Amino acid sequence: MDKRIVVPPVRDELSELAQTFNHMLDRLEGGFEQQKRFVSDASHELRTPVTVILGYSDLLSRWGRADEAVLDEGISSIRSEAENMQQLIEKLLFLARADQNRQVLHKENIELSELLEDIMRKMQLVTKNHSVELLQNDDGMMYGDLVTVRQMFRIFLDNSTKYTPQGGRITVKSERVENEDGLFMQVALADNGIGIDKKDQQKVFERFYRVDTSRTKAQGVSGTGLGLSIASWIAQQHDIEIRLESELGKGTTIYLQIPLVS
Ligand code: ADP
């Protein structure tokens, strides 16, 4: 049933009111649709690890006692699927809190060059197959929530690592810029990995969207399709502008324009 109110343009105020009402209805309907899709996508994503865990449990109960190789494989597969599920649940909880305005942010002054150095130092310790470089000349203080800002950088950098074949290069450059909108730290996070096709570049920020490439499947790259939507929510909360530039087969660069405290 169409709930829209049709008012002949006799009384301007009434028709304006009806327009506002219709607009609100559209937004509400859009919101419901989005929530429905979110729940159905989340259930779908959770079903896969649960199915694998159940399958391996059956296998273990039948053959696990007799065959040590089956026992080892079963235990490690159950563990890795449970880890995937845990990561997915953490991300879903984050987005649920964000949607309900319950994600708490404790904002303070953050020295960006120190934060980037710390993130990159830790990354260098665990990243064995890529060269990782940080180039920064400028200091700058942003006002933000340290936990989520760190999380945002980690999401972009984890992606750079995941979607860049072994031997690839990940570079982070930062510089202070001043323009008519104010004072910013411009941070560029670049990789020379598989890149993202033009048609997918906007969509990757949508929840659950993953570019379906045989390459990532073959490399066994695991993901949830939620990382970039979390990163863009965090950016939004800090008035950080995100720009993505990418070319298939060449690599991806994420540009962040972060407002600085003057
Ligand atoms: P995921 O958990 O799948 O990595 P994201 O939301 O972080 O989810 O990213 C969405 C999709 O965008 C990824 O599945 C991948 O296809 C693509 N993507 C993100 N970052 C990069 C990158 N640096 N290089 C190539 N593809 C990327």
Residues whose N, C-alpha, C, O or C-beta is under 5 A from the ligand:
A	BS01	ADP	N159 S160 Y163 G193 I194 G195 I196 V204 Y209 R210 V211 S222 G223 T224 G225 L226 G227 L228 S229 T252
